[in-house]
């Protein structure tokens, strides 16, 4: 006899995809009520003998633990809908339910800034939403919402009041596309927050700046009784594509060991610990 699975039922392969809850629709503002999702924390348990590290309630790391994932086996697609990675590719463990947009903008660094900005948006810290262009010029959401727009000429940026005030969700997405156009891995690499190896936590990221450079986001961290730690890592990439959870293969997949001198990921050269950064 077939068993009836209720929404949110946990099976041997993880929770069944379900419609977002009212709380999730508020916390992850881009979500559609028709989406079918699995919260990251429920979908990906820590390896045997490990426990997730404590995170502060309401923090970026705590928010990432609830990141909505698409159904198991979903492929990674680019901004035009083309398949980048198959759903069963051993290098990816899950795909986030996060829109990419219709332009080739939301790449690796952009995906990290997008998630950070979405956390600030949903946690009513919108006055803190601000990122620097590669030129060093600050692009803040409050200024954009007030009607200021960036006029870019070479490496020079001038902000001019040239639009009506608009703090809507649509204006916020337009602001993010502006940030994605003029910011990148060099922006994130220049941040002053440089946590130690011992203090790595969800919400930190490894970044190697350049043209191209790359960045991977620490989605979660777990530790065992001996102090050994592992991490879940996620990335966007070029061309603009679905943000996805990476996997290193092996017994502890998709968790990455943090006991080496560098963190090795499937698509980029190893990230040394000196490349670890944290948003202010």
N, C-alpha and C positions, 0 to 999 in steps of 0.2 A: 504494500500500500504506500502511495506517495505521501510524504509529509508536507504539510502546508507551511511555507516560510513566511513569517510576518515581517513587515518592514523593519530593518535594523537587525534582523536575525544574524547571528554569528555562525558561520560554517567552518569546516576544517581549513578552508582557504581564506578565511577572514569574513568581515561583515558583508552582508548582501547590500548592494547599492540601493539607496532609498532617496526619497525627496528630501530636500533640506528642511530642517526645522525652522521655526520662526526666529529663534535665536541665531541660527547659522545665517539666515538671510540678512540679519542685521550686522553680524560680525564680518561677513564676506559679501560686501555690498554689490559686487558684480554678479552674484549668483542669480540664476533664473529659478523660479519656483518649480519649473518642469525638469530641472536637472536631476540626475541620479548620481549620488555621491557616497563616498566612504571617508570618514574623518581619518587623517593620517595616523593618529595615535592608536585608533582601533584597528586600522588596516595593516599596520606594520608593527608587530610586537618586538621587543628587544630580544637578542639572542638568549639562549638558555643560560641561566646563571647571572644575567645582567638585569639591572633596574634603571629606568630612566632617572636622570639626575633631577633634583628639585629646580623648579623655575618660579620666579616671582609671579603671583597672580596678576593678570592684566598686561604682562610684558609681551614684547615681540615674540620671544621664544614660546610662551604659553599660547599665543595666537597661532603660531606656526603648527603647533601640535594638533590643532583642529583643522588644518588646511584641507579643504575638500578635494578628494581624488576621484577621478573617473573610474568606471568599472574595470576590474582586472582584465588585462589583455588588450587595453586600448592602445593603439599606435600613437607615436609622436608625429604630429603633422605641422607643416610650415604655415605661414600666414596666407598662402594661396590654397591650402588644403592638400598639398602633396605630402605623401608619406615619407618621413625622415627615418624613423625606426619602427620596426614591426612590433606588435604588441607582445611578442614572445622573445624579443631581443634580450640577450642575457645582460646587456649593459644598462638597461633601464628597468626599474622595478614598478613604477607607477607614473601616471600622468595627472597633473593637477587640473582641476576644473577651473581654468582661468583663461579668459579670452586673450587672444594675441593681437587683435586688430587686423586691418586690411592692408597695412603697409609694412615694409621690411624695417621695422623700428625696434620692436621689443625683443632684443637679443639678450646676451648674457647679463651684462651689468644692468641693463634696463629692467630685466625681470626681477632682479634683486631690489632695485629702487622701487619698482611697482609694488612689490609685496610690502615693503617697509612703509610706503606711502599709504597703502590700503589699510594697514594696521593703524596708523595715525588717524586716518579718516574715520574708521569705524569706532575708535576709542575716544573720539571727540577731542583729539589733540591737533586739530587741523592747522592751528597757527604755527606748529612746528614743522610743517611740510615744506622743505626747502632743500635743494640740491644744487651743486655747482656745475656749471658748464666746464668743459675741458679748459677753457680760457681762464677759469677761476672766478668768473662772474656768478653771483648767487641768483638763482631763480626760485623765488618763494611763491607758494600757492596763495597766501594772503594778498600779495601784490598783484598776481595775475587775476584773482577774483575781483579785485578792486577796479580792474580795467586796464592795467599796465600791460604792454606787450613789448617783447624784445625785438629790437632792430639790430640785426647782425651784419656787420660788414668786415669780412676777413676775421681778424681776431678781436675786433672791437665790438662791444655790445652796449647799446643804449636802450634804456627802458622809457617808454613813452606812453602816457595816458591816452589811449586811442580806441578804447572799447567801453561799452557800458559795463557796470558792475554786474557780475554774474557768479554766484557761488554754487551753481547747480552741479549735479553729477556729470552732465555732459561737458560742462566747462572744465571740470576736474580732469576728465579723460583727455581733453584737448591740451591742457597744461602738461600732463604726463607725456604726451607725444612730443611736445616741445622739448621737454627734458631729455627724452630718448634721442632726439635729433642732435643735441649739442653736448650731451654728457656721455661718459663711458667708463671703461676700466681705469683710465688715468684719474678720473674723478674719485672713484672709490679707493684707489690706491693711496691717494693723497690725504685721506682722513687721518686725523690724529689718534683716534681710538685704536690702540694696538695691544690687545689683550695678550697675556702670557699663555704659553702652552698649557699650563696647569689650570687656567681659568676659562678655557674655551667653553662656550655655552650656545644653546640654540639661538639663532639670530645673528651670530658672527658669520664671517665669510672669509674665504681665501681668495686673494686677487693678485694677478700678475698683470700689470698695466702694459699697454702697448697698442699697436695698430697692425695686426690684431693682438689683443690680450684676452684674458679669460678670467672668470670668477665663478666660484661654486658657493652656494649658501649652506650653512650648517642648519639643517632642519630640526635635528634632535641629537641628544647625547645620552648615552647609557654607560653605566660602570658596573663592574663586578666587585666581589668582596675583597679582591686583591688590589683594587685601584686601577685596574686596566679599563680603558675607555674605548668606546666605538661611537661612530657618528653616522647619522643619515645625512646625505648630501644631495642637493638638487641644483639644477641648472636650466637656463635657457641657452640658446646657442645661435650660430649663424647658419642659414638665414633665420630671421625671426621665426620662432617655433614654440610649441607647447612647452611650458615649464614642466620638467620631469624629475623624478627621484632616480638617482643613479644607483648602480649596483656593481660591486667589484668582483662578483662571483665568489665561490668558495662556501664553506660551511656557515659563515655568519652573514652571508648576503641577505639583504642589501646594505648591511652595516659595514662601514669602513673602519679599519683599525687605526688608532691614533697613537700607537707606540713607536712609530718610526721617526726618522729625522725629517721626513716629508710625507705628505699625503698624496697617494697616487690615485688618479681617476682615469676612466677609460678613454677620454677624448682630449687630454691635454698633458703637458709635461708635469712632473710632480710639483706640488705646491709646498715650498719650505714653510716652516713655522713663522718665519719672518714676514710671510705674506698674509698673516691673519689680521683681520681688521674688524672694527665694531662701529656701528652707528652711534653718534652721540646721544 
